[in-house]
């Protein structure tokens, strides 16, 4: 049994906020992998299903961000799981928009949702850090994370959500590297090799013309000296 947690704030007012990218990730996984509708439980919204061979619960705390740990703690005790079996999806200011990194344990770096989780379940859980970029100054962080993604963000955000969904089975099975590879294939697909555009191959270099090469001088040293005075 694994518990995937998405961090965000409840209500339509916050639905499109950068701070709610964790909710967005869980919604995409639930939709693409046929999970039943979310229902109210553990001070949050939860649904259960399967990702590959793994039984997984998806939880969106409805306590507001800075109390997320209350909801997650209740769910963890109910399912009788360890923090190591919990994966938390959250916004990350220190990653460029669209970047995704998986990390086990560590500090909360001032993130209010992670701070609450640390207080209620400790720091030994896995995180999926979803880059939203930084506004440039710490005084602008609060309004930045609590504002909606812009229209210019739509393409990379959709690619990121698709990648997360593609890799969800690998993540549930404990293969973080395969998960990140699935995300990368959506957000940074490999480019064609240089010189093969359109299926054509580079033209081969022309072969040297033997007729243009000078024949070797077969004269002896004495003949060469005599020829100089003729």
N, C-alpha and C positions, 0 to 999 in steps of 0.2 A: 504494500500500500504506500502510495506517495501522495503528498499534499502540495499542489501548486497554488501559490498565493499571488494575487495581483494587487498592488497597492494603488490607492486613489481616494477620491472623496465622493460620497454618495450624492445622488440627485442630478437632474438634467442640467442644472446650472454649471456643473463642473465636468460634464461628460466629455467635452472636447478639449479639456485642459491638457497641457504638457505633463502635469503632475499625475494624470490619469492614464498614462500609457500602459501601466501594469494591468488595469482593468481591460483596456483594449486588447492586449495580448491574450488574456484568458477568454474574452468573448470570441476572438478569432479561432482559438483552439477548439472551444466548445462547438462553434458552428460547423467548422470543417470536419470534425471528427465525430459528429452525431451524438453529442451529449444531450441529455434531456434538459428542459428549461431549468434555470436557476430557481432555488426555493430559499426562503428565509430560515436561517439557523446559525447558531454560534455568533450572534450579533453581526451577521453578514449574509451574503447570498452564496449558496453552494450548489454544485451539481457533481454527480459521480458518473464515471464511465471507464472505458478502457483505452489505453494508448498502447497498441501492440499487445503484448502479453501482460502488461502491468495495469493493475487497478489504480485509478487516479481520481482524487477529488480536487475540484477547482473552487477556490474560495476568494470572494471579493468582500473584505471587511466593510461594514457600513457604519463604522464608529467615527468616521473622519480620520484623516491620515495620522494625526499624532496619538491616536489611541488604538492603532491597528493591532498591537500586540495582544490586547484583550481578546479579540476575536480569534486570532491565530492560536493563542494559548488554549482556549476552550476546545477548538477543533483538534489540536494535538493530543490533549488529554482524552478526548472522546475516542479517537482512533487508536490510541495507545501506540503512538509512533515517537521516534526520537527527532530532535532538530535536524539531524543529518538527512532525514527523509522528507524534509521540507525545502521547496524551491520557491524563492520570492522574486517576482518580476517587478522592477521599479525603474523610475526615471533616473538618469545619471547626467549631472551637469558637466562632469569632467570628461565625457566622451563626445566626440563630434556627432551631429545628427545622423541617425541611421546606423551607427556602430553598435555592436553587441558583444559583450564579454561575460563569460561565466566565471564566478569566483566562489570559493568555499571559505566561509568564515571571514574574520576581519572586523574593522571598525565600521561605524555608521556614517562618518564624514559629515555629521551635522544634518543628515536626512531625518526628518521627524518620524517618518514611518519606521525606518530601521532602528531609530533610537528606542521607539516603543517596543519593537520586537526584541531588542537586546534586553530590555527590562523584564519581559515576560517569559522568554524562552531561551535566553542566552544568545551567543553569537555564532553558534556552530551550525548554522543553516547555509544552504546554497543560495547564491543570488544570481539572477540574470540581469545585468546592468544594461539598460537601454538608453543609448545616447540621445540627448536632446540639445546639446550645445550649452554654452554659457553666455549670459547677456553681456558679460564684460566687466561688471562691477558688482560686488556683493550686495550693495544697496538696491540693485535692480532684480535680485534673484526672486524674491517673493512675488512681485507682480508678473515676472516672466513665467514662472512655473504655473501660476494660477491663471494664465491667459491661454486661449485656444491656439492650437496649431494653425499656421497660416495656410493659404491656398498653395503657396510655393512648397510647402512641406508634404503635400498630398502624395506625390509619387514615391519619394523615399520611404514615407511612413507605410504606404501600402506594400512596398517591396519587403520592408522589415517584418510586417505582420504575416505576410505570406511565408517568409523564411522561417519564422518562429513556428508557424503551423506545420510546415514541411518537416521540421526537425523535432517536433514534440515527442514523437515515439522514441527517438534516440535519447532525448533528455530524460524521459521517464525510465528508460532502461539503464540510465547511469552513464551514458556515453556523451559527455560534454563536447568532446572534439568533433564527433559526427554531427551533433546539433549545430555547433558553430559553423561547420562546413556547409550545412544546409542553408543557414542564414546567409552566408557569404555568396552562395550560388545565386541567390536572389538579389542581394544588395550590391555585389561586385562581380558579375558574371565574367568568366574568362573571355578574353578577346582573341580574334583570329590571329594566327601567326603572320608576321610581316611577309609580304610578297606572295601570299596565297589568296588574296582577295578575288572573289568571283571564281574561284576554283582553278585559276591559271597558275602555272609554275613559272619561276624565273627562267628566262632564256639561257641556255648553256653558253659558256664562253667559247668564242670561235677558236678552232684548232689552228696551230701555227702552220704556215705554208712552207713545206720543205724546199720549194723552188726559190724562196726568198732568202734562204740561209746561204752564206758564202761557203764554197768548198774549202777544205783544209789545204794549206800550202805544203806540198810534198817535196819541195826543193831542198837540197843540202845547203849547209852554210856557205860552202865554196861557190855553189851556183848562184846563190843570192848575192854574194859579193861581186861575182863576174857580171851579173845582170845590171848592177848599179852603174857600171862603167861602159855599158854598151850605148 
